[in-house]
Amino acid sequence: MSKVEFNKETGPREVFCGLTSIVWLHRRMPDAFFLVVGSRTCAHLIQSAAGVMIFAEPRFGTAILEEKDLAGLADAHEELDRVVNDLIARRPEIKTLFLVGSCPSEVIKLDLATVAEKLNKRFFGQVRFVNYSGSGIETTFTQGEDGALKALIPLMESSNEEKLLLVGTLANNVEDRFKKIFTNLGISNIESFPPRQSTELPKIGKNTKVLLTQPYLSDTVRDLKHRGCEIISAPFPLGIEGSTKWFLAAAKAFKISELKVHEIISPLINRAKLALDSHKEILKGKRLFLLPESQLEISLARFLHNECEMDLIEVGTPYLNKDLMKEEINLLPENTKIVEGQHVEKQLDRVRETNPDLVVCGMGLANPLEAEGISTKWSIEMVFSPIHGIDQAADLAGLFSKPLKRNQILTSKSLVTN
Amino acid sequence: MELTLWTYEGPPHVGAMRIASSMKDIHYVLHAPQGDTYADLLFTMIERRGQRPPVTYTTFQARDLGGDTAELVKKNIKEAVERFKPKTLLVGESCTAELIQDQPGALAKGMGFDMPIVNLELPAYSKKENWGASETFYQLTRTLLKEKVSSSEKISPLRWKELGRRPKVNILGPSLLGFRCRDDVIEIQRILSEQGIDTNVVAPLGASPDDIERLIDAEVNICLYQEIAEASCEWLRRNFGMEYTNTIPIGIKNTIEFINEVHNKLDLPLTNKEELEHKSKLPWYSKSVDSNYLTGKRVFIFGDGTHAIAAAKIAKEELGFEVVGLGTYSREMARQVRATAKDLNIEALITNNYLEVEDAMKKAAPELVLGTQMERHSAKRLGIPCSVISTPMHVQDVPARYSPQMGWEGANVIFDDWVHPLMMGLEEHLIDMFKHDFEFVDGHQSHLGHTATQTKDFLNSAEKKEKNSKEGIFWTESGRAELTKVPFFVRGKVKTNTEKYAILKGILKISDETLYDAKAYFS
């Protein structure tokens, strides 16, 4: 492991909770519905994170706890039953219903597992119920996906068939690209988890080789291991370097020669390097500060330093799974300062002291920092944009070069008339 | 338990944040888990604020629950006070913290600070955002002014005469994340100043705790948004005798009535009565011939209480629309909205459920929807033009330009914003005249959405001469040909009406004659 500097910080945090991940999970699995059992705050959070974009009746909702539900627990179970019945009557196309725990439902110890079990019996053959917690007292932002995927694992049948299983939500077009490349490499049996339909869960077993696409899936990985799956250790497929090592690791697990991999991906790499150049020109030598939020921070820091030549001031991460991040941390430059956890005020003090060229942060902090003259990139965009893979490396860099470029345009002297 | 897909209002602590963020020298320590920090983005993204809301979240985690969350609260309060040095501290909790009962307000009061501390108890499981804002503003006003209650004489609205100065009023209610509050304040201040009335304090928007303490230097309170300010105005009336206004100055008639009300309260002679009618272009624009086509336009209104009631009055009396639906999500103002609806011979819709609103909208078949961000989307789906008149809103409802809803300029803005989504009068005549020309295709739909798509699909879909529409009803070739000749923007309605008529009369085949029979029947 390279000599990176690990720090821990506690204090007031400024991060989303795991419920936020519903915003991309419900798009990945259009036949599923996410029912948060929580408060008006939960409902307001998801709609605010989704930008109040109402294009259709959404495939997520909140069963809002009211005063009478808090009075007695038996009552709350019955009420939830009623809400679920109404929902299924209204939305007969739902195949899987996720009961999502929240801070209030966890605190009052509402037993969603028992509710799910009962509902599974009643709606057998029609709708499947699973439960997980997206509560902010236990999960941060992307960890919600970890919980949702972990909840699906018991529903996955066993099979000893050899296969490559890509784990973590990807944009559909990126997923298709990856499958094509793996097919060209000679891996024929490739599946994704989560699948595009909640009912088409992959079968898993001792010949399943798991390749993670996202760095925030600790619990899912642990349960997949328990089911006998082999976990391929690799950095994450962000940027050319990460993606190359990711493909190589997969190939190695399938006993495909490195030469073959290079043969297939070399043209892609050359093309991507060319596309990356114009962004690198802007990003090179610029100083970067990443605040903790999406859990992608370490991989992004690796990409932006190694491939875009940015200097890293501080790499924040909401939590650190050193085991899962081992390959990534090895690729970081010497003396990288990693800060796990957050004291938002102290961290912002450090931002002001170090005066970075670019700060990666949440939406709540972006405009205030811009108003102080500090360029920002909001991190929620990383989880909504197709950024994985060699072909997307330039697009990923573009997310960071754009605010700098814009800043340059707006502050350029050409607008001054004297 | 209530199933909610999209919510009109946030939880009550977001209302408290609106008050804290609107003001200066205030800090709010909120006992809440990390996810609740999302609320910051409402201010920094929707309002494009360049400052963080003055809020410290304790962000307790599951592992803290076994230990001492009360200590965590105190640590955060201490740090926040040291760092931000507020003149007044608000302390409260969000939904989750309410369940663990740490009593953060009481803890703060025991910490020995000498600044005023407002303990906010906002029941998250029964109340909502506007109530939370109102309660916070009320508690703050009460905390900062209660010591002056006994020593003060009742404030007479005529005091300015004795003091030999111009009358002073407070403008109460405008806040961040309210609808066009920033510009309403400028407009109302301008109007009052023209009438010889000075503004003492605007609160909460832009006010500091010191300003709240000076509220009693004014003679009268202007209650600009009842949702936020009525509780405070009522407390000031009871304890200091300060009278407050009831008229919301949205629309010409209400603005004039508002000016009259203020003058009456202050016993200030109104010398420019005749001028007032001409301060806005709305009356003349509404009278000009091009606006003839506005007559009887069916309009559906849904929003917060203040804006929905005002919109109904303007629609009916100042633009000559027909109000076919009126409702609100503000339960606190349900009684007033019901009374307004009753005057219009319709039934008010009081609900939090946007799907119910969409259903009501569909049934009312309006030509224009005035609503919130939710109704904008519902109207879009139904192909009906819409203008946003109330929160919840989108970033585009916080425009860069000056665009109040209140006063003279507000009336101008309203005329433009409501009328532009509709097809203009002359344009409507021309489309009608040229609709049989070969160049005229259904694609030529002005700037409106594809309202007639479904009907078009019906007309184009099958080559069959007779087309089955509803159960047991057939459209003959002549019927379908006639339907094609109907202007596309009313075609859907004509089709529905004709079918309704056919069912009513037991007619199985709809011919061209049936269309005319139905037209006569429903006219």
Interface residues (C-beta under 8 A of the other chain):
Chain A: G11 P12 R13 E14 V15 F16 C17 G18 L19 T20 G38 S39 R40 T41 C42 A43 H44 L45 Q47 S48 A49 V52 I54 F55 A56 E57 P58 F60 G61 T62 A63 I64 L65 E66 E67 D69 L70 A76 E79 L80 R82 V83 D86 L87 C103 P104 E106 V107 I108 S135 G136 I137 E138 T140 E345 G362 M363 G364 L365 A366 N367 P368 E370 A371
Chain B: M1 E2 L3 T4 L5 W6 T7 E9 G10 P11 H13 V14 P33 Q34 G35 D36 T37 Y38 A39 D40 L41 L42 T44 M45 R48 R49 G50 Q51 R52 T56 Y57 T58 T59 F60 Q61 A62 D64 L65 N76 E79 R83 S94 C95 T96 L99 I100 P123 A124 Y125 S126 K128 Y354 L355 Q373 M374 H377 S378 R381 P392 H394
